[in-house]
């Protein structure tokens, strides 16, 4: 895995511009891992996918993450700063063998971890229940087949807890304290949304640089993007002076 190049960031931003976050995540990974098929990437668990995205972000933009939040108690804007290592989960034994199974009071449930393929298959109106139905492979009660819709709520909760335990990188929460009012709360951190915002910001900056340098020197986009960031900036400084 290598840091994303200027050309790669522009290309993936173009491909994912009008797409959903889950599709954008796969666009990023497909660009970073061209030797891996798209279908194989879509079959990664969400935690595995996000771990790869976090590693790629680390190589491209560095370890430090700066972001903003809002206190739910007093609406104060909160600045947050942490490092990728703070939210990087390292499973002791690697990804679990699938499918997984849960036994509870006579119920036997076989399931797989949610993947990007599962998320992309959902419509806008479908939520956690539809995702759970896609992930459950088989259900029996006292050795009799049972429909997923007939599962008691407590069994659904246990399956969700087992999914979280088996794929902890899929759900990252930040523990926050408001400096203004002292309120404590937890907030989710989504590497897909955050990384994509960084890529989009960088892509727009690159397009602006290409426009300025092409207008001043007549260079092609490809030639400008092959320049190192330092050399691009030096040429831009000379244009400005």
VOGU-3710 file (C-alpha; in Angstrom, 3 decimals, decimal comma):
1> xxxxxxxxxx> 0,000/0,000/0,000  1,262/3,463/-0,925  0,074/6,999/-0,255  -2,458/8,238/-2,793  -0,977/10,306/-5,597  -2,449/13,555/-6,898  -3,649/11,769/-10,041  -5,307/9,009/-8,009  -7,138/11,455/-5,761  -8,536/13,387/-8,702
11> xxxxxxxxxx> -9,616/10,181/-10,418  -11,340/8,670/-7,382  -13,054/11,960/-6,559  -14,427/12,055/-10,098  -15,612/8,436/-9,917  -17,236/8,850/-6,501  -18,559/12,394/-6,857  -22,259/11,491/-7,157  -22,058/8,165/-5,329  -23,037/6,971/-1,854
21> xxxxxxxxxx> -20,474/6,814/0,977  -20,325/3,016/0,758  -19,584/3,183/-2,963  -16,952/5,859/-2,353  -15,199/3,609/0,153  -14,870/0,933/-2,524  -13,662/3,468/-5,093  -10,871/4,474/-2,711  -9,865/0,873/-2,012  -10,065/-0,163/-5,667
31> xxxxxxxxxx> -7,680/2,680/-6,508  -5,277/1,767/-3,710  -5,444/-1,992/-4,390  -5,730/-2,355/-8,190  -4,560/-5,975/-7,935  -7,628/-6,905/-5,847  -10,936/-7,383/-7,619  -13,824/-5,029/-6,870  -16,009/-7,945/-5,802  -13,393/-9,112/-3,307
41> xxxxxxxxxx> -13,178/-5,619/-1,821  -16,976/-5,469/-1,567  -16,849/-8,741/0,365  -14,624/-7,387/3,131  -16,335/-6,896/6,463  -16,984/-3,250/7,327  -14,290/-3,357/9,987  -11,738/-4,804/7,566  -12,695/-2,186/4,985  -12,365/0,657/7,479
51> xxxxxxxxxx> -9,019/-0,643/8,755  -7,646/-0,483/5,198  -9,068/3,020/4,758  -7,516/4,147/8,029  -4,117/2,756/7,009  -4,348/4,460/3,615  -5,384/7,744/5,191  -2,456/7,441/7,579  -0,030/7,069/4,662  -1,625/9,835/2,584
61> xxxxxxxxxx> -2,329/12,599/5,107  -0,475/11,487/8,246  -1,474/10,208/11,685  -3,070/13,347/13,100  -6,815/13,834/12,674  -8,432/17,229/13,298  -12,211/17,462/13,221  -15,139/19,388/14,653  -18,201/18,437/16,642  -21,125/20,081/18,422
71> xxxxxxxxxx> -22,013/19,622/22,076  -25,547/18,144/22,255  -26,163/19,944/25,561  -25,147/23,544/24,833  -24,458/23,543/21,052  -20,869/24,690/21,584  -18,550/23,947/18,648  -15,912/21,443/19,765  -12,485/20,999/18,211  -11,096/17,476/18,371
81> xxxxxxxxxx> -7,583/16,237/17,651  -6,318/12,673/17,907  -4,178/10,201/15,990  -5,131/7,273/13,807  -3,491/4,930/16,320  -6,058/6,057/18,905  -8,904/4,527/16,882  -7,056/1,651/15,279  -8,334/-1,675/16,588  -5,875/-4,559/16,377
91> xxxxxxxxxx> -7,689/-7,905/16,738  -5,591/-10,431/18,632  -6,238/-13,255/16,208  -7,111/-11,432/12,982  -10,498/-11,615/11,224  -12,763/-14,407/12,492  -13,595/-17,438/10,390  -17,012/-17,070/8,828  -19,842/-17,827/9,000  -20,318/-17,170/12,714
101> xxxxxxxxxx> -22,910/-18,744/15,006  -24,943/-17,794/18,071  -26,873/-20,093/20,409  -29,515/-18,676/22,737  -32,345/-20,477/24,549  -32,942/-23,006/21,799  -32,228/-20,657/18,898  -29,292/-21,424/16,619  -28,353/-18,597/14,275  -25,656/-18,696/11,590
111> xxxxxxxxxx> -24,603/-15,330/10,163  -21,831/-13,450/8,389  -20,451/-10,010/9,201  -21,931/-7,039/7,299  -20,020/-6,095/4,142  -20,077/-3,233/1,658  -21,959/-5,559/-0,680  -24,714/-5,875/1,918  -24,892/-2,112/2,474  -25,001/-1,345/-1,255
121> xxxxxxxxxx> -27,877/-3,794/-1,705  -30,097/-1,860/0,716  -32,494/0,782/-0,543  -32,700/4,199/1,069  -35,737/3,214/3,143  -34,206/0,012/4,503  -32,314/0,032/7,770  -30,747/-2,174/10,409  -33,453/-4,841/10,222  -32,965/-5,345/6,483
131> xxxxxxxxxx> -29,190/-5,453/6,930  -29,540/-8,063/9,661  -31,767/-10,159/7,392  -29,100/-10,102/4,682  -26,409/-11,215/7,114  -28,311/-14,111/8,681  -27,627/-17,342/6,823  -29,826/-19,764/8,767  -32,049/-19,850/11,868  -33,425/-22,831/13,748
141> xxxxxxxxxx> -35,350/-23,235/16,990  -35,271/-26,705/18,543  -33,925/-27,948/15,186  -36,845/-26,431/13,249  -36,270/-23,757/10,604  -37,401/-20,281/11,643  -37,910/-17,152/9,519  -35,637/-14,230/10,342  -38,690/-12,018/10,888  -39,794/-14,328/13,715
151> xxxxxxxxxx> -36,623/-13,914/15,772  -37,219/-12,378/19,231  -35,710/-8,964/19,828  -33,302/-10,304/22,444  -31,822/-12,714/19,882  -31,376/-9,860/17,386  -29,577/-7,853/20,077  -27,250/-10,760/20,861  -26,420/-11,215/17,172  -25,604/-7,510/16,920
161> xxxxxxxxxx> -23,361/-7,715/19,985  -21,528/-10,692/18,495  -21,068/-8,845/15,201  -19,575/-5,888/17,059  -17,237/-8,107/19,067  -16,064/-9,944/15,939  -15,548/-6,765/13,875  -14,783/-3,933/16,339  -13,237/-1,581/13,746  -16,677/-1,284/12,137
171> xxxxxxxxxx> -18,009/0,938/14,935  -15,692/3,564/16,415  -16,958/5,938/19,100  -15,171/8,964/20,530  -15,559/9,867/24,207  -15,954/13,648/24,388  -16,278/16,341/27,044  -17,523/19,843/26,295  -15,036/22,463/27,579  -17,852/25,003/27,880
181> xxxxxxxxxx> -20,456/23,136/29,943  -18,666/19,943/30,992  -21,175/17,619/29,314  -19,849/14,117/28,518  -21,078/12,158/25,504  -20,072/9,647/22,852  -19,969/10,392/19,124  -19,371/8,007/16,211  -16,367/8,530/13,951  -16,833/7,479/10,329
191> xxxxxxxxxx> -13,510/7,111/8,500  -15,289/6,878/5,123  -16,960/10,282/5,429  -13,914/11,939/6,983  -11,374/10,545/4,498  -13,617/11,364/1,540  -13,949/14,966/2,710  -10,162/15,220/2,823  -9,844/13,705/-0,656  -12,480/16,079/-2,047
201> xxxxxxxxxx> -10,781/19,101/-0,471  -7,429/18,037/-1,908  -8,940/17,312/-5,344  -10,489/20,774/-5,568  -7,171/22,311/-4,472  -5,353/20,327/-7,169  -7,785/21,452/-9,859  -7,194/25,053/-8,854  -3,431/24,520/-9,049  -3,732/22,870/-12,466
211> xxxxxxxxxx> -5,803/25,793/-13,724  -3,284/28,381/-12,531  -0,200/26,550/-13,798  -1,756/25,590/-17,123  -2,879/29,187/-17,669  0,571/30,550/-16,822  2,822/27,990/-18,512  0,628/26,066/-20,935  1,430/22,751/-19,257  -0,881/19,730/-19,449
221> xxxxxxxxxx> -2,850/18,464/-16,474  -0,885/15,196/-16,476  2,427/17,049/-16,484  1,385/19,321/-13,631  0,144/16,429/-11,499  3,448/14,609/-11,978  5,225/17,470/-10,222  5,903/17,003/-6,523  3,725/19,099/-4,177  6,775/21,217/-3,322
231> xxxxxxxxxx> 7,596/22,009/-6,949  3,961/22,805/-7,747  3,855/25,228/-4,840  7,142/26,880/-5,851  5,818/27,517/-9,344  2,563/28,864/-7,876  4,562/31,202/-5,626  6,447/32,516/-8,653  3,177/33,174/-10,465  1,907/35,079/-7,441
241> x> 5,042/37,186/-7,179
//
